[in-house]
Amino acid sequence: MRQPLVLLVACLAAADGSNLVQAAEAPLHQVIDRLVESRAGKQPLAPMSDDAEFLRRVMLDLAGRIPTVAEARRFLGETAADKRFTLIDSLLSGDDYPRRMQELFHVMLMERRGEHAEWTKFLRYAFNQNLPWDRVARAMLSPDATDENLRGAAYFLTARLTKEGAMAPVDVPGLTRDVGRLMAGVDFGCAQCHDHVSIEDYKQVDFQGLHMIFENMQSRGGEFPAVTEKVMTKPREFKSVFTRDPRTTPLRIPGAGDVSIRTFPKGEEYLVAPDRKAKRTGVLKFSPLRELAGGLATGKNPLFARNIVNRLWFVMMGRGLVEPLDLFHSANPPTHPELLDRLAGEFVLHKFDIKWLLGQLARTRCYQRSSRLPGDQPLPPRSSYTVANQKRLSAEQLFWSTLVATGEIDRVKPATDDTLEKVVARTESLVELQKQFLKTFSNPPKEPEVDFAPTVKGALYLMHDQAVLELVKPRPGNLVTKLAAEPDTGKLSEALFLAVVSRGPTTADVQVVAKLLENKTGAARIEAIGQLAWALLASTEFCLNH
């Protein structure tokens, strides 16, 4: 009998990932717009965003920060018809892109479980080199301790094999669930002890066949994260808590089905035998982790391709084509089935090139539409993508954007071409501020960061933390000092709004600024300017990507 989950993905696509979809007859971004707009029917389409709205959005998504005043003025002053495409290409090849992707994928894959220098090094290397996503995923699922650039990928596994208390067991079931969720978009968590009670496609055998892979391994101590595997000799035995009927399963890979266990005579199980004196782990002839990596992280596995393009679509468009992101099953179809097929197929054909796919998504009208409809028209469902969805800023995006907005980077940056990251790393006060931002604005560990959820903790932090308040006090080279030197209220308003919310002020904005600064001089005027800057930093407009 064919496996239920294999039947599911077989209905979605052919087994060979290269046959998911034929190459598009036009650039992918044009195909996306055609599919989205044809499905929209009579729903209103938002107009294209103005240059200021687009600039802020694309810089947050691809650079992880808002534009500087100089960057904004330069882009807004350009007249070339293709300036948006030029900007997209520039951001994808820029210094901020690898950092942004490292921070994004760290949060996506680790869900704030912790930090490790080798893991950070691995992610940074992957995005500096633009490694294909299937290569990155295989490095995480079957880590290679001999590759200095990739060995940190093992942290994806080892961080989940860490006890959270002296008496707590290692959460191997949690690791099993996370691999299914994050790599294949299927959450088998409720199928550990019996078939899923509400999702027909998720069976206990799916969980148990994946779980046995991780029960067979353990973390290895040392200067970098690493894992070892035991020799596997027999299928896994399990029972449903409902039926109590004994069953067995070999390895079972989401989207790929069963993998038979291969056994060898005792003493012949290794390609490379372990050597304790040389501190060398063995290389098994039959490695369950290697089987998992090869069967899951491949273009031949449609779940794998669909999962990552759905998540990248979510990053850029604010909502997945399948929601929740980790519940792919036949009763939860994508809002745009043909579009998801096309994205997955094109991604495989382009050899899992994340940078290419992000560039195509950013080029779409779908991405570049305004987040507002003219007049008082009600907004359509978020799943229509006819109006740009607002998105939460991560703690990392908030931190970098706050430093840019307040001119703190200008204040501490020497006359070099160093990246923002290097400037912060050698400034002790900013290193501490970064830690506080991550602590305050991040979700609790293991909780996916999806929707915008303002907290009292965050509000109180912005209101009372002295390090934050120092950013809106006059110091040489920062925003408040520069604004205080401008006597013209209109020009001051323009510089303030461009610095913090990346747009020019409205007439009403200028009137508010003029009223607050009216009859104020000296220290009182400087204090009022700082309060204005703080108010914009604390606004919803600043805290959302819109």
N, C-alpha and C positions, 0 to 999 in steps of 0.2 A: 504493500500500500504506500502511495506517495505521502510525503510529510505535509501536514496542513499548511505550515508556513511556506513551504516550497510551492505549494499550489497557489497560495496567495500571490507570491511574487511572480510566478509564472503567468498568472493572469494579467499582471501589470506589464511585463516585458519579456523578451526572449532571454534565454540564459546567458548569451554572450553580450556583455555590456556594449560592445561596438555596434550591436544591432538594435539597441534601445530606440534609436532614432537615426535617421539618415541625416547627413550634414544639411544645415539650413540653407535654403535657397537665397537667403539674404543674411546680412549680419544679425547675430542673435538679438541685439537690442531692438532691431526693427521687428523681428518676429514676436518678441515679448509684447511690444506695444500693440501689435495687431491682435494677438490672442486676448490680452486684457481688455482692449477697447471693444472687441467684437462680443465679448461675454458681458460687458457692462450694460448692453441694451440701451434703455432709455434713462439710465442713471446719469446724473449730470457729471461732466468731467470738469475738474478744477482747471483753471488756467495754469500756464507754466509759471513756476516761481520766478520772482524777480531775481536779479543777479545777487543781491545781498542774501536772500534766503537760501539760494542754491549754494553760494560760497560757504556759508556757515555749516550747512548740512553736510556737504561733501568733505569738508575739512575735518569735521568731527568723525565722520565715518571712516575716512581713509588715513587721516593723520592723527586722530585722537585728541584734537584740540581745536579751539576756535582760531580764526585768522588774526594775525597782528594787525594793527592799524595800517601799517605800511602795505601789507599784503592785500588788505581790503581795498585800500585806495587804488592800488595798482590794478587789481582785477576790475573794480567798478569803473575805472577810467579807460579800460581797453574797449576797442570797438570791433575787433575781428569777429567774424561770424562764428568761427569755430573755437572761440576762447574757452568754452566750457569743456570741450573734449581735450583741448590742450592742457587745461588745468588738471583734469582727471589723470592724464598720462604723467604729468609732472608729479602729482602726489603719489602715484603708484611707484615711481622711480625715486622718490625722495627719501631723506633720512628718517622722517617720522613714520613711514609705513611699516618697517619691521618692528618697531617698538609698539605701534598700535596693534598689529596683528598678534604679537607676543602677549600683550595684555589681554586682548580680546579672547584668544584661544585659551589662555590660562584660566580665565574666569569660566569660559564655556566648558572646558574639559575637567577642571579641578573643582569648580564650584566652591572656591575659597577654603579648600581643605588645608592649605599651608603653602609655604614657599620652599624652594630648594634651588641653590645657585646652579646646579647642573641641569635642572629642568629648564630654568630660564635660559641658560646657554643653549640648550637644545632647540627651544622654540625660536630664539633669536637667529640661530644658524639656519633653521628651516626657512624662515621668511626672508632672511638676507639672501639666501641662495634660491629662493622661490622653489623649494622642493615640491614635487607633486604631492597632493594630499594622500594618495594611496601609499606613497613611500613614507610619509610622516606617520600615518596610522599603523603601518606594519612595524615601524620602529617602536611604537608604544606597546603593541600587542606581543611582539616577540623581540625583546630588547637585545642589542648586541653590545656586550660589555667591552669589546675590543676596539670599538669605534669611538674615539674621544669626543667627536662632535655630536654623536647620536646617543651615547650611553645614558645621558640624563633622561631620555624618554621613559626609562623604567620607572620613573617617579609616578607616572600615571597608575601603575600597578602597586608599587610599594607603599605609596601614601594611603592606599585603601586597605593595606594589610597591617596597618599600625593599630595597636590596641589603644582604646580611648580611656582606659582605666585599668588598674592593676588586676581586677577580677573580670574585666570584660573580654569576651572572646573576639578573635579577629573576625571582622565582618566580611567573610568570603561571599555570602549571599548578596551583600550590598555591591561588591565588586562585579559579580555576575550581572546584576541588574544594570549597573552603570555602563558596562560594555555594550549590552543590548541597547540601552537608551541612547548613548552618545555616539556609538559607531554605526548603528543600524536603524535607529528610530523606533525600536520596539521595546516596551517596558514589560518584562516578564516578572516583575517583582511580586505580583499577586498570584503567580502560577508556581510558586515554590512547592507548596504542599498539595496542590490539586489543580485541575484545569481552571483557568481564569473564569470567574463566575459571570462576568459581563461581556467579555471579549472572546468571541467564538474562536478566533484564530490563534490565541495564545494558549498553549497546552503545557501541562506539567513537564512533559518530556522535553519541550523546548528549553525550559529552565534547567532541568537536571542534566541534559546533554551538554549545556554550556558550562554549568557550575562545576562539573567534574574536571574541567581543564584547570580551574583556579584552585581547586582542592589539591591538585597535584603539584603545586608550586609553593615556594616560600621566598621571603625576602632574604637577601644576603647582605650582611653588614659590610661596611667599608667606607672609603672616602666618597664614593658615588653610589647612587641607587642601583641595585641589581637584583635579579631573581635567579633561582635555580629550580630545576624540575626533577621530580622523581620518575623512575621508569614506570610506565603505565602498562598493565598486563591484562586487564579485563574490563568489560563494560560496567557501567554503574547500575547498581540495584536501587530501586526506590518503590514507594507505595503511595497511593493517594490516601489522604486522611479520611476520605469519604468511602471509598470502595475497599481499601486495604488489600487490593489484589497486587501481588508482586510483579514487578516489571523490570526490564533492563533497557539500557540505551548505550550506544557508543557515543563518541563525540558528536555534538550537534551544533552546527554553525548557523546563526540567523541568516536566512536568505539562501543558504547553500545546502542545507540538509545534513545527513549523517556522514561521518568519516569513520571508517572501520579502523580498529586498533591493530597495528602491526606489531608483532612480538618477535623476539630474537633469542637465541640460546643465551644462557647466563654467561656473562663476560663478553658478549658481542653486541651489547646494546648501544655502544657509543661510537660515533664517528671520531670524536676526540675524547679520550678518557679524562676524567677529573684528576687533578694533581694538587693535593693539599700543600705540598712543599712549595710548588711554584705558584700557589694561590690562583689556580686555574680551574674554572668550572668546566664540567664536561659538556660535550655537544652530542645530544641523543640522535640516534638514527630516526627514531620516531618521536618527534617533539610535539606535544599537543598545542603549545603556544605557536609554534611555527605553522602547524596545520590551520590554526585559527586565523593567524595573520594572512596566510596565503588564500584561505577560502572566503574571508570576510572583506579584507581591504583590496578589492580587485574590481575591475570594470565588469567582470562576469557576474558580480553580485549586485542586482538592482537595488536592494535595500541600502547598500552602502552608498551608492551614488545619490539616490534620492534623499537620504538623510542629510548629507552635507550640503547639497544645493538648497534644500529646504531651510537649513539653518543659516546659510549665507543670504538667502532671500529675506529671512527674518531680520538679519542684521541690517540690511539696506532698506527694506520696505516696512519694517516695524511689525510685521505679522507673518507667520509661516503660511505657506500654501496648505500645509497640514498642521492643524492645531488640536491638542498640544503637540509640541515638536516631537515628542517621543512616543506618540501613539499612532503609528502607521498600522492600520488594519482595514479589512474590507468594509467594515461598517462605519469607517471614518474616512471617507474619500477626500482627496484634495479639492479645494474650491475651484481650481483650474487644472483638471487632469491632463489635458494636452500640453499645457505649459510646463507642468512638472516633468512630464515625459521628455519634452524638448530640452529643458535645462539639464536633466540628468544625462541624456544622450550626448548633448554637445560637450558637457563637462568631461565625459569619458573620452570622446573623440579628441578633445584638446588636452588629453593626458593629465587630467586632474589639476589643471593650472588655476589655482585660486586667484592669482593676480589678474589673469585674463577674465575670469568670470566676474569679479568685482568691477572691472572696467566696463564690461558689457552692461551690467545692471545699472551702473552710474550713468551710462549714456542714454538710458531709456527716458521717454516722456513720463512713464509711470513713476520713475524715481524723481524726476525733476518738476513734477507738478507742485503747485502750492498746497499748503496744508489748510487753506481756507477756500470756501466757495464765496462768490460775490453775493452781496446782499445778505438776506437772512434765510437763505436756503438751508434746510436741515442736512446734516452730513449723512452720506450714505454709509452702509456697513463698512467696517474697516477692511473686510475681506474683498471688497470690490476693487481696491487699489486705484480708484478714480480720483481720490484726493490723497495727498501724502499723509501718512500716519505719523503722529507724534511718537517719539521714542524717548525712553529714559536715558539719561547720561550715566555711564558707569562712574564709580568713584575715581577711577583713573582719569577719565575725560574731564570730570569736574576739577580735579587737582590741576592738570595741565592748563585747562582753560582759565582757571582762576589766576594762575601765575602770569599768563599772557595778558589777561584783561586788566589786571592791576599794575602792569608794568614791572612786576617784581623780577622777571627774567631780565628786562632791560637794566634794572638797577644793579644786579649782581653779575651780569655777564661781562666778561672781559672782551677786549677787541679781538676776538678770534671767531672762527667758524664752528666752534663746538656746538654739538647738539644740545637741545634743552636738557636731555637726560644727564649729560656730562656736567652741565652747569649745576644741576641740582645735586648730583652725587658728591661734589666737592664743597657744598654749602651745608654745613651741619644743621642750621635752623630749617632749611628746606627739606632735608632728609626726614627730620622729625615731623614737619608739617605734613609731608606725604604719608607717613605712617598714620597720623591722626585722621587724615581724609579717608584712607582706606578703612580704618577702624570704624569711622562714623557713618560713612555712606554705603558701605558694602552690605549685602545680605548676610545673614548668618551662614556658617559653613553648611554645605550640602543643599542649599536652597538655590535653585536656578534664578538668575537675575533676568527677569522678563519684563514685567510691567512697572510703570512709574508708581512708586509707593512712598510719598514723603513721610518722614517720621518726626516725632517730637524731638528725638535725640539730635537729628540733623538740624532742626530749627534752632534749638538751644545752643548747639555748637557754633552756628553762624552768628548768633546774637552775642555770645559771651566769651568765646575763646580768644585769648589775647593775641595769639599768633595770627589769627584771621583778621582781627581788628587792626593789627599793625600794618596789614597790607593796604588799608585805606587811610593811613596817616601819611603826611608828607615826609618823604625821604628822598634824597638826591636821585633823580633819574626815574622815579616812579610816576604812575598816572596822576595821582593827586597833585604832585608838585608841578607837573606839566600843565594841568588844567588851571591851577591857581595862577599861573603866569599869563593866562589868557583873559584880557579884560572884556572882550566882546562875548556877551551871553550866548548869542547864536552860534559862534564858532566853538565856544566851550561845550555847548550842548552837542554839537556835531561830533566833536572829538570824544566826548564821554560815551555817547551811544554807540559810536563806531567801535570803540575799544572794548566795551563790555557785551553788547548784544549784537554787534556786527551789522548794524544798519544805521542809517541816518535817523534823526529824531523827527517825529511828526510835529505839526504846529502845536498840538496840545502838549507834547513833551517839552517843547521849548518854553511854552508858557509856564509850565510847572517849575522848570529850572529857574526861570526868571523870577518867579514869585518867591521861591525859597532863598534865592540869593539877594533879593531886593534889600537895599540899605545895609547890607552886610559888608564889612571890610576887615582886613587884617586876619587875625586868628579865627574870628567868627566865620568869615567867608570860607577859609580853608576847611574848617570843621564841617560846614554845610556841604562843601564839595565832597568830602569824604563820606558823609552820610548818603549823598546821592549815589555815589559809586557803590556803597554797601547795599543800598536798596535794590539796585539793579542786579548785583551779584546774588541776592537772596530771592530774586523774583522767579516765578515759574518760567518766564521767557528764557532766562539764563539756564535753568536746570533741565530743560527739555531740548531735544533735537527735533526741530519742527520744520 
